[in-house]
Each structure stands twice: as structure tokens, then as C-alpha cells.
């Protein structure tokens, strides 16, 4: 899954201890004025969340981390 020229391979939790996998496409964020994209992420416990790319930072390894 790509955002512009950056590929999302995995998403790390806020504390950096848990890694989730993107499961679907990107969807526009529904917050007013936000130009980010929502990413469907499945975590190891089976839960699916939809973090916004504006609330994440890309790392050099190609994964993203929730701020």
C-alpha cells in the first residue's frame, strides 16, 4: 500500500512494541480539514483500527509509527 511515494509495510503502535499490518486500501480521513488518509490496520490480537496518516510518522525502514 502506498501513500504518494512511500509504501506502508507495517504500522507500529504508539509505544513501538506492537506491529500491525495494513489490510486494505486507503480512505480519506473524515475529520474536518484533515487531508490525511485512513489506513486499515490489523493488530496481532485481531483488532482492526483505522489510524490517520497525519497522526503517524514514517521511519527509515519503511514502516509507520503512531504518534
SEFIZA-3560 file (N, C-alpha, C; in Angstrom, 3 decimals):
REM SEFIZA-3560
<numar><xx>0.849</xx><yy>-1.154</yy><zz>0.000</zz><atom>N</atom></numar>
<numar><xx>0.000</xx><yy>0.000</yy><zz>0.000</zz><atom>CA</atom></numar>
<numar><xx>0.902</xx><yy>1.227</yy><zz>0.000</zz><atom>C</atom></numar>
<numar><xx>0.605</xx><yy>2.212</yy><zz>-0.841</zz><atom>N</atom></numar>
<numar><xx>1.472</xx><yy>3.382</yy><zz>-0.968</zz><atom>CA</atom></numar>
<numar><xx>0.728</xx><yy>4.677</yy><zz>-0.683</zz><atom>C</atom></numar>
<numar><xx>1.430</xx><yy>5.591</yy><zz>-0.059</zz><atom>N</atom></numar>
<numar><xx>0.972</xx><yy>6.960</yy><zz>0.094</zz><atom>CA</atom></numar>
<numar><xx>1.989</xx><yy>7.794</yy><zz>-0.658</zz><atom>C</atom></numar>
<numar><xx>1.551</xx><yy>8.344</yy><zz>-1.765</zz><atom>N</atom></numar>
<numar><xx>2.439</xx><yy>9.052</yy><zz>-2.682</zz><atom>CA</atom></numar>
<numar><xx>3.607</xx><yy>8.149</yy><zz>-3.027</zz><atom>C</atom></numar>
<numar><xx>4.821</xx><yy>8.474</yy><zz>-2.624</zz><atom>N</atom></numar>
<numar><xx>5.983</xx><yy>7.657</yy><zz>-2.955</zz><atom>CA</atom></numar>
<numar><xx>6.418</xx><yy>6.759</yy><zz>-1.807</zz><atom>C</atom></numar>
<numar><xx>5.675</xx><yy>6.754</yy><zz>-0.701</zz><atom>N</atom></numar>
<numar><xx>6.062</xx><yy>5.973</yy><zz>0.468</zz><atom>CA</atom></numar>
<numar><xx>5.162</xx><yy>4.753</yy><zz>0.592</zz><atom>C</atom></numar>
<numar><xx>5.741</xx><yy>3.617</yy><zz>0.792</zz><atom>N</atom></numar>
<numar><xx>4.978</xx><yy>2.381</yy><zz>0.946</zz><atom>CA</atom></numar>
<numar><xx>4.763</xx><yy>2.107</yy><zz>2.430</zz><atom>C</atom></numar>
<numar><xx>3.566</xx><yy>1.651</yy><zz>2.772</zz><atom>N</atom></numar>
<numar><xx>3.272</xx><yy>1.270</yy><zz>4.154</zz><atom>CA</atom></numar>
<numar><xx>3.398</xx><yy>-0.241</yy><zz>4.241</zz><atom>C</atom></numar>
<numar><xx>4.444</xx><yy>-0.714</yy><zz>4.888</zz><atom>N</atom></numar>
<numar><xx>4.654</xx><yy>-2.150</yy><zz>5.061</zz><atom>CA</atom></numar>
<numar><xx>4.100</xx><yy>-2.630</yy><zz>6.385</zz><atom>C</atom></numar>
<numar><xx>4.240</xx><yy>-1.796</yy><zz>7.401</zz><atom>N</atom></numar>
<numar><xx>3.725</xx><yy>-2.140</yy><zz>8.722</zz><atom>CA</atom></numar>
<numar><xx>3.483</xx><yy>-0.860</yy><zz>9.504</zz><atom>C</atom></numar>
<numar><xx>2.678</xx><yy>-0.967</yy><zz>10.562</zz><atom>N</atom></numar>
<numar><xx>2.377</xx><yy>0.167</yy><zz>11.435</zz><atom>CA</atom></numar>
<numar><xx>2.731</xx><yy>-0.250</yy><zz>12.855</zz><atom>C</atom></numar>
<numar><xx>3.526</xx><yy>0.578</yy><zz>13.527</zz><atom>N</atom></numar>
<numar><xx>3.918</xx><yy>0.289</yy><zz>14.903</zz><atom>CA</atom></numar>
<numar><xx>3.028</xx><yy>1.099</yy><zz>15.847</zz><atom>C</atom></numar>
<numar><xx>2.759</xx><yy>0.515</yy><zz>16.995</zz><atom>N</atom></numar>
<numar><xx>1.928</xx><yy>1.181</yy><zz>17.994</zz><atom>CA</atom></numar>
<numar><xx>2.637</xx><yy>2.408</yy><zz>18.548</zz><atom>C</atom></numar>
<numar><xx>1.930</xx><yy>3.178</yy><zz>19.325</zz><atom>N</atom></numar>
<numar><xx>2.484</xx><yy>4.397</yy><zz>19.898</zz><atom>CA</atom></numar>
<numar><xx>3.717</xx><yy>4.109</yy><zz>20.746</zz><atom>C</atom></numar>
<numar><xx>3.690</xx><yy>3.020</yy><zz>21.515</zz><atom>N</atom></numar>
<numar><xx>4.850</xx><yy>2.697</yy><zz>22.356</zz><atom>CA</atom></numar>
<numar><xx>5.920</xx><yy>1.916</yy><zz>21.587</zz><atom>C</atom></numar>
<numar><xx>5.634</xx><yy>1.545</yy><zz>20.346</zz><atom>N</atom></numar>
<numar><xx>6.611</xx><yy>0.875</yy><zz>19.498</zz><atom>CA</atom></numar>
<numar><xx>6.763</xx><yy>-0.613</yy><zz>19.737</zz><atom>C</atom></numar>
<numar><xx>5.967</xx><yy>-1.190</yy><zz>20.631</zz><atom>N</atom></numar>
<numar><xx>6.117</xx><yy>-2.604</yy><zz>20.984</zz><atom>CA</atom></numar>
<numar><xx>5.292</xx><yy>-3.550</yy><zz>20.120</zz><atom>C</atom></numar>
<numar><xx>4.226</xx><yy>-3.052</yy><zz>19.505</zz><atom>N</atom></numar>
<numar><xx>3.330</xx><yy>-3.898</yy><zz>18.723</zz><atom>CA</atom></numar>
<numar><xx>3.339</xx><yy>-3.456</yy><zz>17.262</zz><atom>C</atom></numar>
<numar><xx>3.341</xx><yy>-4.431</yy><zz>16.368</zz><atom>N</atom></numar>
<numar><xx>3.342</xx><yy>-4.132</yy><zz>14.942</zz><atom>CA</atom></numar>
<numar><xx>2.094</xx><yy>-4.705</yy><zz>14.295</zz><atom>C</atom></numar>
<numar><xx>1.391</xx><yy>-3.865</yy><zz>13.536</zz><atom>N</atom></numar>
<numar><xx>0.214</xx><yy>-4.291</yy><zz>12.805</zz><atom>CA</atom></numar>
<numar><xx>0.478</xx><yy>-4.260</yy><zz>11.313</zz><atom>C</atom></numar>
<numar><xx>-0.375</xx><yy>-4.927</yy><zz>10.559</zz><atom>N</atom></numar>
<numar><xx>-0.245</xx><yy>-4.997</yy><zz>9.105</zz><atom>CA</atom></numar>
<numar><xx>-1.402</xx><yy>-4.274</yy><zz>8.432</zz><atom>C</atom></numar>
<numar><xx>-1.105</xx><yy>-3.455</yy><zz>7.411</zz><atom>N</atom></numar>
<numar><xx>-2.191</xx><yy>-2.832</yy><zz>6.651</zz><atom>CA</atom></numar>
<numar><xx>-2.996</xx><yy>-3.913</yy><zz>5.925</zz><atom>C</atom></numar>
<numar><xx>-4.330</xx><yy>-3.780</yy><zz>5.931</zz><atom>N</atom></numar>
<numar><xx>-5.163</xx><yy>-4.839</yy><zz>5.374</zz><atom>CA</atom></numar>
<numar><xx>-5.951</xx><yy>-4.427</yy><zz>4.141</zz><atom>C</atom></numar>
<numar><xx>-6.044</xx><yy>-3.158</yy><zz>3.889</zz><atom>N</atom></numar>
<numar><xx>-6.872</xx><yy>-2.736</yy><zz>2.760</zz><atom>CA</atom></numar>
<numar><xx>-6.367</xx><yy>-1.441</yy><zz>2.176</zz><atom>C</atom></numar>
<numar><xx>-7.204</xx><yy>-0.822</yy><zz>1.395</zz><atom>N</atom></numar>
<numar><xx>-6.826</xx><yy>0.419</yy><zz>0.742</zz><atom>CA</atom></numar>
<numar><xx>-6.855</xx><yy>1.597</yy><zz>1.688</zz><atom>C</atom></numar>
<numar><xx>-6.513</xx><yy>2.733</yy><zz>1.146</zz><atom>N</atom></numar>
<numar><xx>-6.540</xx><yy>3.988</yy><zz>1.883</zz><atom>CA</atom></numar>
<numar><xx>-7.877</xx><yy>4.678</yy><zz>1.644</zz><atom>C</atom></numar>
<numar><xx>-8.363</xx><yy>5.348</yy><zz>2.678</zz><atom>N</atom></numar>
<numar><xx>-9.607</xx><yy>6.092</yy><zz>2.579</zz><atom>CA</atom></numar>
<numar><xx>-9.367</xx><yy>7.493</yy><zz>3.109</zz><atom>C</atom></numar>
<numar><xx>-10.001</xx><yy>8.507</yy><zz>2.537</zz><atom>N</atom></numar>
<numar><xx>-9.813</xx><yy>9.869</yy><zz>3.030</zz><atom>CA</atom></numar>
<numar><xx>-10.245</xx><yy>9.976</yy><zz>4.493</zz><atom>C</atom></numar>
<numar><xx>-9.503</xx><yy>10.754</yy><zz>5.254</zz><atom>N</atom></numar>
<numar><xx>-9.866</xx><yy>10.989</yy><zz>6.655</zz><atom>CA</atom></numar>
<numar><xx>-11.131</xx><yy>11.824</yy><zz>6.707</zz><atom>C</atom></numar>
<numar><xx>-12.015</xx><yy>11.519</yy><zz>7.654</zz><atom>N</atom></numar>
<numar><xx>-13.299</xx><yy>12.205</yy><zz>7.739</zz><atom>CA</atom></numar>
<numar><xx>-13.275</xx><yy>13.400</yy><zz>8.689</zz><atom>C</atom></numar>
<numar><xx>-12.151</xx><yy>13.664</yy><zz>9.352</zz><atom>N</atom></numar>
<numar><xx>-12.076</xx><yy>14.827</yy><zz>10.228</zz><atom>CA</atom></numar>
<numar><xx>-12.063</xx><yy>16.100</yy><zz>9.380</zz><atom>C</atom></numar>
<numar><xx>-12.814</xx><yy>17.073</yy><zz>9.795</zz><atom>N</atom></numar>
<numar><xx>-12.920</xx><yy>18.310</yy><zz>9.029</zz><atom>CA</atom></numar>
<numar><xx>-11.558</xx><yy>18.985</yy><zz>8.897</zz><atom>C</atom></numar>
<numar><xx>-11.183</xx><yy>19.301</yy><zz>7.674</zz><atom>N</atom></numar>
<numar><xx>-9.928</xx><yy>19.987</yy><zz>7.408</zz><atom>CA</atom></numar>
<numar><xx>-8.712</xx><yy>19.084</yy><zz>7.308</zz><atom>C</atom></numar>
<numar><xx>-8.845</xx><yy>17.804</yy><zz>7.611</zz><atom>N</atom></numar>
<numar><xx>-7.714</xx><yy>16.879</yy><zz>7.553</zz><atom>CA</atom></numar>
<numar><xx>-7.532</xx><yy>16.396</yy><zz>6.117</zz><atom>C</atom></numar>
<numar><xx>-6.316</xx><yy>16.387</yy><zz>5.660</zz><atom>N</atom></numar>
<numar><xx>-6.026</xx><yy>15.908</yy><zz>4.307</zz><atom>CA</atom></numar>
<numar><xx>-5.286</xx><yy>14.574</yy><zz>4.340</zz><atom>C</atom></numar>
<numar><xx>-5.325</xx><yy>13.910</yy><zz>5.489</zz><atom>N</atom></numar>
<numar><xx>-4.673</xx><yy>12.617</yy><zz>5.624</zz><atom>CA</atom></numar>
<numar><xx>-5.536</xx><yy>11.494</yy><zz>5.080</zz><atom>C</atom></numar>
<numar><xx>-5.008</xx><yy>10.289</yy><zz>5.190</zz><atom>N</atom></numar>
<numar><xx>-5.725</xx><yy>9.090</yy><zz>4.750</zz><atom>CA</atom></numar>
<numar><xx>-5.821</xx><yy>8.107</yy><zz>5.901</zz><atom>C</atom></numar>
<numar><xx>-6.943</xx><yy>7.413</yy><zz>5.973</zz><atom>N</atom></numar>
<numar><xx>-7.131</xx><yy>6.373</yy><zz>6.983</zz><atom>CA</atom></numar>
<numar><xx>-6.615</xx><yy>5.056</yy><zz>6.431</zz><atom>C</atom></numar>
<numar><xx>-5.878</xx><yy>4.330</yy><zz>7.253</zz><atom>N</atom></numar>
<numar><xx>-5.291</xx><yy>3.051</yy><zz>6.868</zz><atom>CA</atom></numar>
<numar><xx>-5.906</xx><yy>1.965</yy><zz>7.755</zz><atom>C</atom></numar>
<numar><xx>-6.464</xx><yy>0.921</yy><zz>7.167</zz><atom>N</atom></numar>
<numar><xx>-6.977</xx><yy>-0.207</yy><zz>7.944</zz><atom>CA</atom></numar>
<numar><xx>-5.788</xx><yy>-1.045</yy><zz>8.397</zz><atom>C</atom></numar>
<numar><xx>-5.654</xx><yy>-1.215</yy><zz>9.721</zz><atom>N</atom></numar>
<numar><xx>-4.527</xx><yy>-1.961</yy><zz>10.281</zz><atom>CA</atom></numar>
<numar><xx>-5.055</xx><yy>-3.088</yy><zz>11.154</zz><atom>C</atom></numar>
<numar><xx>-4.589</xx><yy>-4.320</yy><zz>10.894</zz><atom>N</atom></numar>
<numar><xx>-4.950</xx><yy>-5.467</yy><zz>11.739</zz><atom>CA</atom></numar>
<numar><xx>-3.787</xx><yy>-5.725</yy><zz>12.694</zz><atom>C</atom></numar>
<numar><xx>-4.104</xx><yy>-5.737</yy><zz>13.990</zz><atom>N</atom></numar>
<numar><xx>-3.115</xx><yy>-5.947</yy><zz>15.035</zz><atom>CA</atom></numar>
<numar><xx>-3.048</xx><yy>-7.426</yy><zz>15.390</zz><atom>C</atom></numar>
<numar><xx>-1.980</xx><yy>-7.876</yy><zz>16.062</zz><atom>N</atom></numar>
<numar><xx>-1.830</xx><yy>-9.300</yy><zz>16.386</zz><atom>CA</atom></numar>
<numar><xx>-3.000</xx><yy>-9.903</yy><zz>17.176</zz><atom>C</atom></numar>
<numar><xx>-3.719</xx><yy>-9.086</yy><zz>17.955</zz><atom>N</atom></numar>
<numar><xx>-4.856</xx><yy>-9.601</yy><zz>18.722</zz><atom>CA</atom></numar>
<numar><xx>-6.128</xx><yy>-9.705</yy><zz>17.881</zz><atom>C</atom></numar>
<numar><xx>-6.039</xx><yy>-9.361</yy><zz>16.574</zz><atom>N</atom></numar>
<numar><xx>-7.187</xx><yy>-9.455</yy><zz>15.673</zz><atom>CA</atom></numar>
<numar><xx>-7.973</xx><yy>-8.175</yy><zz>15.525</zz><atom>C</atom></numar>
<numar><xx>-7.725</xx><yy>-7.187</yy><zz>16.376</zz><atom>N</atom></numar>
<numar><xx>-8.441</xx><yy>-5.923</yy><zz>16.311</zz><atom>CA</atom></numar>
<numar><xx>-8.028</xx><yy>-5.151</yy><zz>15.060</zz><atom>C</atom></numar>
<numar><xx>-8.987</xx><yy>-4.456</yy><zz>14.449</zz><atom>N</atom></numar>
<numar><xx>-8.706</xx><yy>-3.611</yy><zz>13.297</zz><atom>CA</atom></numar>
<numar><xx>-8.976</xx><yy>-2.166</yy><zz>13.696</zz><atom>C</atom></numar>
<numar><xx>-7.995</xx><yy>-1.297</yy><zz>13.426</zz><atom>N</atom></numar>
<numar><xx>-8.160</xx><yy>0.133</yy><zz>13.676</zz><atom>CA</atom></numar>
<numar><xx>-7.883</xx><yy>0.887</yy><zz>12.384</zz><atom>C</atom></numar>
<numar><xx>-8.223</xx><yy>2.168</yy><zz>12.382</zz><atom>N</atom></numar>
<numar><xx>-8.088</xx><yy>2.998</yy><zz>11.191</zz><atom>CA</atom></numar>
<numar><xx>-7.336</xx><yy>4.288</yy><zz>11.519</zz><atom>C</atom></numar>
<numar><xx>-6.035</xx><yy>4.212</yy><zz>11.801</zz><atom>N</atom></numar>
<numar><xx>-5.288</xx><yy>5.433</yy><zz>12.115</zz><atom>CA</atom></numar>
<numar><xx>-5.115</xx><yy>6.307</yy><zz>10.876</zz><atom>C</atom></numar>
<numar><xx>-5.035</xx><yy>7.606</yy><zz>11.114</zz><atom>N</atom></numar>
<numar><xx>-4.840</xx><yy>8.580</yy><zz>10.037</zz><atom>CA</atom></numar>
<numar><xx>-3.343</xx><yy>8.793</yy><zz>9.820</zz><atom>C</atom></numar>
<numar><xx>-2.952</xx><yy>8.954</yy><zz>8.577</zz><atom>N</atom></numar>
<numar><xx>-1.537</xx><yy>9.150</yy><zz>8.260</zz><atom>CA</atom></numar>
<numar><xx>-1.001</xx><yy>10.453</yy><zz>8.846</zz><atom>C</atom></numar>
<numar><xx>-1.875</xx><yy>11.406</yy><zz>9.118</zz><atom>N</atom></numar>
<numar><xx>-1.432</xx><yy>12.666</yy><zz>9.727</zz><atom>CA</atom></numar>
<numar><xx>-1.052</xx><yy>12.471</yy><zz>11.191</zz><atom>C</atom></numar>
<numar><xx>-1.443</xx><yy>11.362</yy><zz>11.777</zz><atom>N</atom></numar>
<numar><xx>-1.101</xx><yy>11.051</yy><zz>13.161</zz><atom>CA</atom></numar>
<numar><xx>0.003</xx><yy>10.013</yy><zz>13.256</zz><atom>C</atom></numar>
<numar><xx>0.710</xx><yy>9.787</yy><zz>12.135</zz><atom>N</atom></numar>
<numar><xx>1.791</xx><yy>8.808</yy><zz>12.114</zz><atom>CA</atom></numar>
<numar><xx>3.042</xx><yy>9.439</yy><zz>11.500</zz><atom>C</atom></numar>
<numar><xx>4.181</xx><yy>8.846</yy><zz>11.816</zz><atom>N</atom></numar>
<numar><xx>5.454</xx><yy>9.253</yy><zz>11.224</zz><atom>CA</atom></numar>
<numar><xx>6.034</xx><yy>8.075</yy><zz>10.464</zz><atom>C</atom></numar>
<numar><xx>6.599</xx><yy>8.341</yy><zz>9.288</zz><atom>N</atom></numar>
<numar><xx>7.279</xx><yy>7.300</yy><zz>8.523</zz><atom>CA</atom></numar>
<numar><xx>8.689</xx><yy>7.127</yy><zz>9.072</zz><atom>C</atom></numar>
<numar><xx>9.160</xx><yy>5.884</yy><zz>9.139</zz><atom>N</atom></numar>
<numar><xx>10.519</xx><yy>5.619</yy><zz>9.589</zz><atom>CA</atom></numar>
<numar><xx>11.394</xx><yy>5.281</yy><zz>8.393</zz><atom>C</atom></numar>
<numar><xx>12.673</xx><yy>5.238</yy><zz>8.601</zz><atom>N</atom></numar>
<numar><xx>13.613</xx><yy>4.944</yy><zz>7.532</zz><atom>CA</atom></numar>
<numar><xx>13.459</xx><yy>3.516</yy><zz>7.016</zz><atom>C</atom></numar>
<numar><xx>12.977</xx><yy>2.598</yy><zz>7.850</zz><atom>N</atom></numar>
<numar><xx>12.817</xx><yy>1.211</yy><zz>7.457</zz><atom>CA</atom></numar>
<numar><xx>11.597</xx><yy>0.975</yy><zz>6.578</zz><atom>C</atom></numar>
<numar><xx>10.739</xx><yy>1.964</yy><zz>6.438</zz><atom>N</atom></numar>
<numar><xx>9.559</xx><yy>1.816</yy><zz>5.603</zz><atom>CA</atom></numar>
<numar><xx>8.302</xx><yy>1.506</yy><zz>6.377</zz><atom>C</atom></numar>
<numar><xx>8.406</xx><yy>1.400</yy><zz>7.711</zz><atom>N</atom></numar>
<numar><xx>7.182</xx><yy>1.223</yy><zz>8.476</zz><atom>CA</atom></numar>
<numar><xx>6.734</xx><yy>2.578</yy><zz>9.012</zz><atom>C</atom></numar>
<numar><xx>5.552</xx><yy>2.622</yy><zz>9.576</zz><atom>N</atom></numar>
<numar><xx>4.989</xx><yy>3.857</yy><zz>10.108</zz><atom>CA</atom></numar>
<numar><xx>4.748</xx><yy>3.661</yy><zz>11.591</zz><atom>C</atom></numar>
<numar><xx>4.845</xx><yy>4.721</yy><zz>12.352</zz><atom>N</atom></numar>
<numar><xx>4.632</xx><yy>4.653</yy><zz>13.795</zz><atom>CA</atom></numar>
<numar><xx>3.594</xx><yy>5.688</yy><zz>14.211</zz><atom>C</atom></numar>
<numar><xx>2.634</xx><yy>5.253</yy><zz>15.009</zz><atom>N</atom></numar>
<numar><xx>1.592</xx><yy>6.160</yy><zz>15.501</zz><atom>CA</atom></numar>
<numar><xx>2.214</xx><yy>7.091</yy><zz>16.534</zz><atom>C</atom></numar>
<numar><xx>1.920</xx><yy>8.397</yy><zz>16.386</zz><atom>N</atom></numar>
<numar><xx>2.459</xx><yy>9.386</yy><zz>17.325</zz><atom>CA</atom></numar>
<numar><xx>1.709</xx><yy>9.370</yy><zz>18.619</zz><atom>C</atom></numar>
//
